[in-house]
Structures are given as structure tokens and as C-alpha cells.
Amino acid sequence: MPYKSEHIKLPAHLDKRRRLTKDQVAAIKLLKEEGYSYRQLAAMFGCSKWSIQNIIHPQIHKAAKKRSTAYWTEKKREYRKRKQALYKSGQLYEKTNKRKRTGKN
């Protein structure tokens, strides 16, 4: 049986999967040209040094890592458990004005 929190979208401040906006990416490129280090930029934008390096020098289409189904199942399970814990602790709320989902398109 799925968790009640399954269909609730995580707010940006609780989502550990860090996303940078287009403005932030542009700022990173500009600041790097001004002489800031990868480590300084990572601290300023709250992401990893590798993320900054990847923005400045993007990787050329590297073959995707093949991972087993068991690996992805475990990752999904961890994500769902974290969301459920946030929901139970009161940090994640269900929107009440949204229509209920139906099987019809």
C-alpha cells in the first residue's frame, strides 16, 4: 500500500536533490571568470564542488552507468521513507484543495 505522502511534492527547501536556476548558473560562470575558486562557488551556492566544475566544464556525453534494478529500488525506498518521515513530523503538508486523482485521463 503506498504512503499517503507519495503524491505530495516536496518543497524546494526540504528536497535534498539540489537544483540551480538559470540565473544561478549564469552567476556561477560570471564569478568563475572573476577568479573565484570552485570551492568558494560551491559554498556560496550550497552545492558540491563537482556540480560547479560540471557547470564550468560540462562533461561530453559519457555513457550512463548501468545500475541494477535492486539499486534503483533501494534508492526509491530511501526517498519514500524520507518523504514519509517529513510528512509524519509535520514538515510536509498535503494540499487539500486539489481534486482527487482518478484512473481516467
C-alpha positions as CSV (number, residue, x, y, z in Angstrom):
1,M,0.0,0.0,0.0
2,P,1.5,3.4,-1.0
3,Y,2.3,6.0,1.6
4,K,-0.1,8.9,1.9
5,S,2.8,11.3,1.2
6,E,3.5,9.5,-2.2
7,H,1.7,12.2,-4.3
8,I,2.8,15.2,-2.3
9,K,5.6,17.3,-4.0
10,L,8.5,18.2,-1.7
11,P,9.1,21.9,-1.3
12,A,12.5,23.1,-2.6
13,H,13.9,23.8,0.9
14,L,13.2,20.2,2.0
15,D,14.3,18.5,-1.2
16,K,17.9,17.3,-1.0
17,R,18.2,17.0,-4.7
18,R,19.7,20.4,-5.3
19,R,18.6,22.3,-8.4
20,L,20.3,25.5,-9.6
21,T,18.3,28.1,-11.6
22,K,19.4,29.5,-14.9
23,D,20.3,32.8,-13.1
24,Q,22.4,30.9,-10.6
25,V,24.2,29.0,-13.4
26,A,24.9,32.3,-15.2
27,A,26.2,33.9,-11.9
28,I,28.5,30.9,-11.4
29,K,30.0,31.3,-14.8
30,L,30.5,35.0,-14.3
31,L,32.0,34.7,-10.8
32,K,34.4,31.9,-12.1
33,E,35.6,34.4,-14.8
34,E,36.3,36.9,-12.0
35,G,38.6,34.5,-10.3
36,Y,36.5,32.6,-7.6
37,S,37.6,29.0,-6.9
38,Y,35.3,26.0,-7.4
39,R,35.3,25.5,-3.6
40,Q,34.2,29.2,-2.9
41,L,31.4,28.9,-5.5
42,A,30.2,25.6,-4.1
43,A,30.0,27.2,-0.6
44,M,28.2,30.3,-2.0
45,F,25.5,28.3,-3.8
46,G,25.2,25.4,-1.4
47,C,26.1,22.6,-3.8
48,S,29.1,20.3,-4.4
49,K,32.4,21.3,-6.0
50,W,31.8,18.7,-8.7
51,S,28.5,20.5,-9.6
52,I,30.4,23.7,-10.1
53,Q,33.0,22.0,-12.2
54,N,30.3,20.4,-14.3
55,I,28.7,23.8,-15.0
56,I,32.0,25.4,-16.0
57,H,33.3,22.4,-18.0
58,P,30.4,20.2,-18.9
59,Q,31.1,16.5,-19.5
60,I,31.0,15.2,-23.0
61,H,28.3,12.6,-23.4
62,K,29.6,9.9,-21.1
63,A,27.9,6.6,-21.2
64,A,25.4,6.2,-18.4
65,K,26.3,3.9,-15.5
66,K,24.3,0.7,-15.7
67,R,22.8,0.0,-12.3
68,S,20.8,-2.9,-11.3
69,T,17.0,-2.8,-10.6
70,A,17.8,-3.6,-7.0
71,Y,19.9,-0.4,-6.7
72,W,17.1,1.8,-8.0
73,T,14.5,0.0,-5.9
74,E,16.6,0.7,-2.8
75,K,17.0,4.4,-3.8
76,K,13.3,4.8,-4.3
77,R,12.6,3.2,-1.0
78,E,15.0,5.6,0.8
79,Y,13.4,8.6,-0.9
80,R,9.9,7.4,0.0
81,K,10.9,6.7,3.6
82,R,12.4,10.2,3.9
83,K,9.2,11.8,2.5
84,Q,7.0,9.8,4.8
85,A,9.2,10.9,7.8
86,L,8.8,14.5,6.8
87,Y,5.0,14.0,6.4
88,K,4.7,12.4,9.8
89,S,6.8,15.1,11.5
90,G,4.6,17.8,10.1
91,Q,7.2,19.4,7.8
92,L,5.3,18.2,4.7
93,Y,1.7,19.0,4.1
94,E,-0.9,17.6,1.7
95,K,-2.7,20.1,-0.4
96,T,-6.4,19.9,0.4
97,N,-7.8,21.9,-2.5
98,K,-6.6,19.6,-5.1
99,R,-9.1,17.3,-6.9
100,K,-8.7,13.6,-6.1
101,R,-6.9,11.6,-8.8
102,T,-9.0,9.2,-10.9
103,G,-8.0,6.5,-13.2
104,K,-9.4,8.4,-16.2
105,N,-7.3,10.7,-18.4
